[in-house]
Amino acid sequence: MSIPAEVSGEPGELRVRRPPTPTPLGIRLDDPANEPLPTDPDDPRIVDDDGDGKPGITVTVKVGEGLEGDLYLARREIFEYDMTQDGPDSLVGTITDSSEQLVIGTTNPVLADTDAQWT
Protein backbone atom coordinates (compact mmCIF):
# COMPACT_ATOMS: atom_id res chain seq x y z
CA MET A 1 0.00 0.00 0.00
CA SER A 2 1.38 3.42 -0.85
CA ILE A 3 0.25 6.59 0.88
CA PRO A 4 0.58 9.87 -1.03
CA ALA A 5 2.49 12.74 0.53
CA GLU A 6 3.28 16.14 -0.92
CA VAL A 7 6.74 17.63 -0.35
CA SER A 8 7.38 21.22 -1.38
CA GLY A 9 9.87 23.99 -0.73
CA GLU A 10 13.63 24.16 -0.60
CA PRO A 11 15.97 22.36 1.82
CA GLY A 12 15.75 24.14 5.16
CA GLU A 13 12.19 25.30 4.40
CA LEU A 14 10.47 22.06 3.41
CA ARG A 15 6.75 21.46 3.85
CA VAL A 16 5.36 17.91 4.02
CA ARG A 17 1.62 17.35 3.69
CA ARG A 18 -0.39 14.14 3.59
CA PRO A 19 -4.07 14.50 2.71
CA PRO A 20 -6.64 12.35 4.54
CA THR A 21 -6.08 8.77 3.39
CA PRO A 22 -8.73 6.26 4.55
CA THR A 23 -7.25 2.81 5.19
CA PRO A 24 -9.60 -0.07 6.14
CA LEU A 25 -8.37 -2.65 8.66
CA GLY A 26 -10.39 -5.78 9.37
CA ILE A 27 -13.01 -4.77 6.83
CA ARG A 28 -13.29 -4.74 3.02
CA LEU A 29 -14.62 -1.51 1.54
CA ASP A 30 -14.96 -0.94 -2.21
CA ASP A 31 -14.67 2.81 -1.65
CA PRO A 32 -12.82 3.40 1.65
CA ALA A 33 -13.30 7.17 1.52
CA ASN A 34 -17.05 7.27 0.86
CA GLU A 35 -18.64 3.89 1.58
CA PRO A 36 -20.74 3.97 4.75
CA LEU A 37 -19.41 1.85 7.56
CA PRO A 38 -21.60 -1.00 8.77
CA THR A 39 -23.50 -0.81 12.03
CA ASP A 40 -23.75 -4.60 12.36
CA PRO A 41 -20.78 -6.55 13.79
CA ASP A 42 -21.94 -9.53 11.66
CA ASP A 43 -21.56 -7.59 8.38
CA PRO A 44 -19.97 -9.92 5.75
CA ARG A 45 -17.41 -7.23 4.82
CA ILE A 46 -15.67 -7.78 8.18
CA VAL A 47 -12.64 -10.04 7.63
CA ASP A 48 -9.83 -11.59 9.70
CA ASP A 49 -7.01 -9.31 8.51
CA ASP A 50 -4.45 -10.51 11.06
CA GLY A 51 -5.14 -14.23 10.48
CA ASP A 52 -5.75 -15.15 14.12
CA GLY A 53 -9.13 -16.79 13.53
CA LYS A 54 -11.07 -13.89 15.08
CA PRO A 55 -13.06 -11.29 13.12
CA GLY A 56 -11.41 -7.99 12.19
CA ILE A 57 -8.08 -7.16 13.82
CA THR A 58 -7.18 -8.11 17.39
CA VAL A 59 -5.95 -5.45 19.81
CA THR A 60 -4.82 -6.28 23.35
CA VAL A 61 -5.95 -3.75 25.97
CA LYS A 62 -4.37 -3.52 29.43
CA VAL A 63 -5.50 -0.94 31.98
CA GLY A 64 -3.44 -1.05 35.16
CA GLU A 65 -2.97 -4.44 36.78
CA GLY A 66 -6.60 -5.53 36.91
CA LEU A 67 -8.19 -5.03 33.51
CA GLU A 68 -6.95 -6.81 30.41
CA GLY A 69 -8.48 -8.38 27.33
CA ASP A 70 -8.53 -8.56 23.56
CA LEU A 71 -10.81 -6.41 21.41
CA TYR A 72 -11.79 -7.47 17.90
CA LEU A 73 -12.12 -4.39 15.70
CA ALA A 74 -13.09 -3.31 12.21
CA ARG A 75 -11.43 0.03 11.61
CA ARG A 76 -11.10 2.82 9.06
CA GLU A 77 -7.93 4.77 9.82
CA ILE A 78 -7.93 8.31 8.48
CA PHE A 79 -4.78 10.30 9.18
CA GLU A 80 -3.58 13.55 7.69
CA TYR A 81 -0.66 15.78 8.51
CA ASP A 82 0.85 19.12 7.62
CA MET A 83 4.41 19.83 8.75
CA THR A 84 7.16 22.33 8.07
CA GLN A 85 10.87 21.98 8.56
CA ASP A 86 11.94 23.36 11.93
CA GLY A 87 15.63 22.54 11.74
CA PRO A 88 18.04 20.35 9.81
CA ASP A 89 16.61 17.16 11.33
CA SER A 90 13.11 18.08 12.54
CA LEU A 91 9.59 18.88 11.39
CA VAL A 92 6.77 20.57 13.32
CA GLY A 93 3.09 20.66 12.53
CA THR A 94 -0.22 18.94 13.09
CA ILE A 95 -1.45 15.38 12.75
CA THR A 96 -5.22 14.86 12.55
CA ASP A 97 -6.73 11.45 13.31
CA SER A 98 -10.35 11.05 12.11
CA SER A 99 -10.37 7.26 12.40
CA GLU A 100 -13.48 5.20 13.11
CA GLN A 101 -13.85 1.72 14.54
CA LEU A 102 -16.44 -0.89 15.36
CA VAL A 103 -15.88 -3.14 18.37
CA ILE A 104 -16.96 -6.55 17.11
CA GLY A 105 -16.23 -8.57 20.23
CA THR A 106 -13.94 -9.02 23.22
CA THR A 107 -12.46 -11.63 25.55
CA ASN A 108 -13.37 -9.52 28.62
CA PRO A 109 -17.04 -8.62 29.22
CA VAL A 110 -16.03 -5.37 30.96
CA LEU A 111 -14.64 -4.16 27.62
CA ALA A 112 -17.83 -5.16 25.79
CA ASP A 113 -19.93 -2.19 26.95
CA THR A 114 -19.93 -0.53 23.51
CA ASP A 115 -23.26 -1.54 21.93
CA ALA A 116 -21.19 -2.22 18.76
CA GLN A 117 -21.16 1.44 17.79
CA TRP A 118 -18.67 3.13 15.52
CA THR A 119 -16.49 5.40 17.66
C-alpha positions as CSV (number, residue, x, y, z in Angstrom):
1,M,0.0,0.0,0.0
2,S,1.4,3.4,-0.9
3,I,0.3,6.6,0.9
4,P,0.6,9.9,-1.0
5,A,2.5,12.7,0.5
6,E,3.3,16.1,-0.9
7,V,6.7,17.6,-0.3
8,S,7.4,21.2,-1.4
9,G,9.9,24.0,-0.7
10,E,13.6,24.2,-0.6
11,P,16.0,22.4,1.8
12,G,15.7,24.1,5.2
13,E,12.2,25.3,4.4
14,L,10.5,22.1,3.4
15,R,6.7,21.5,3.9
16,V,5.4,17.9,4.0
17,R,1.6,17.4,3.7
18,R,-0.4,14.1,3.6
19,P,-4.1,14.5,2.7
20,P,-6.6,12.3,4.5
21,T,-6.1,8.8,3.4
22,P,-8.7,6.3,4.6
23,T,-7.3,2.8,5.2
24,P,-9.6,-0.1,6.1
25,L,-8.4,-2.7,8.7
26,G,-10.4,-5.8,9.4
27,I,-13.0,-4.8,6.8
28,R,-13.3,-4.7,3.0
29,L,-14.6,-1.5,1.5
30,D,-15.0,-0.9,-2.2
31,D,-14.7,2.8,-1.7
32,P,-12.8,3.4,1.7
33,A,-13.3,7.2,1.5
34,N,-17.0,7.3,0.9
35,E,-18.6,3.9,1.6
36,P,-20.7,4.0,4.7
37,L,-19.4,1.9,7.6
38,P,-21.6,-1.0,8.8
39,T,-23.5,-0.8,12.0
40,D,-23.8,-4.6,12.4
41,P,-20.8,-6.5,13.8
42,D,-21.9,-9.5,11.7
43,D,-21.6,-7.6,8.4
44,P,-20.0,-9.9,5.8
45,R,-17.4,-7.2,4.8
46,I,-15.7,-7.8,8.2
47,V,-12.6,-10.0,7.6
48,D,-9.8,-11.6,9.7
49,D,-7.0,-9.3,8.5
50,D,-4.4,-10.5,11.1
51,G,-5.1,-14.2,10.5
52,D,-5.7,-15.1,14.1
53,G,-9.1,-16.8,13.5
54,K,-11.1,-13.9,15.1
55,P,-13.1,-11.3,13.1
56,G,-11.4,-8.0,12.2
57,I,-8.1,-7.2,13.8
58,T,-7.2,-8.1,17.4
59,V,-5.9,-5.5,19.8
60,T,-4.8,-6.3,23.4
61,V,-5.9,-3.7,26.0
62,K,-4.4,-3.5,29.4
63,V,-5.5,-0.9,32.0
64,G,-3.4,-1.0,35.2
65,E,-3.0,-4.4,36.8
66,G,-6.6,-5.5,36.9
67,L,-8.2,-5.0,33.5
68,E,-6.9,-6.8,30.4
69,G,-8.5,-8.4,27.3
70,D,-8.5,-8.6,23.6
71,L,-10.8,-6.4,21.4
72,Y,-11.8,-7.5,17.9
73,L,-12.1,-4.4,15.7
74,A,-13.1,-3.3,12.2
75,R,-11.4,0.0,11.6
76,R,-11.1,2.8,9.1
77,E,-7.9,4.8,9.8
78,I,-7.9,8.3,8.5
79,F,-4.8,10.3,9.2
80,E,-3.6,13.5,7.7
81,Y,-0.7,15.8,8.5
82,D,0.8,19.1,7.6
83,M,4.4,19.8,8.7
84,T,7.2,22.3,8.1
85,Q,10.9,22.0,8.6
86,D,11.9,23.4,11.9
87,G,15.6,22.5,11.7
88,P,18.0,20.4,9.8
89,D,16.6,17.2,11.3
90,S,13.1,18.1,12.5
91,L,9.6,18.9,11.4
92,V,6.8,20.6,13.3
93,G,3.1,20.7,12.5
94,T,-0.2,18.9,13.1
95,I,-1.4,15.4,12.7
96,T,-5.2,14.9,12.5
97,D,-6.7,11.4,13.3
98,S,-10.3,11.1,12.1
99,S,-10.4,7.3,12.4
100,E,-13.5,5.2,13.1
101,Q,-13.9,1.7,14.5
102,L,-16.4,-0.9,15.4
103,V,-15.9,-3.1,18.4
104,I,-17.0,-6.6,17.1
105,G,-16.2,-8.6,20.2
106,T,-13.9,-9.0,23.2
107,T,-12.5,-11.6,25.6
108,N,-13.4,-9.5,28.6
109,P,-17.0,-8.6,29.2
110,V,-16.0,-5.4,31.0
111,L,-14.6,-4.2,27.6
112,A,-17.8,-5.2,25.8
113,D,-19.9,-2.2,27.0
114,T,-19.9,-0.5,23.5
115,D,-23.3,-1.5,21.9
116,A,-21.2,-2.2,18.8
117,Q,-21.2,1.4,17.8
118,W,-18.7,3.1,15.5
119,T,-16.5,5.4,17.7
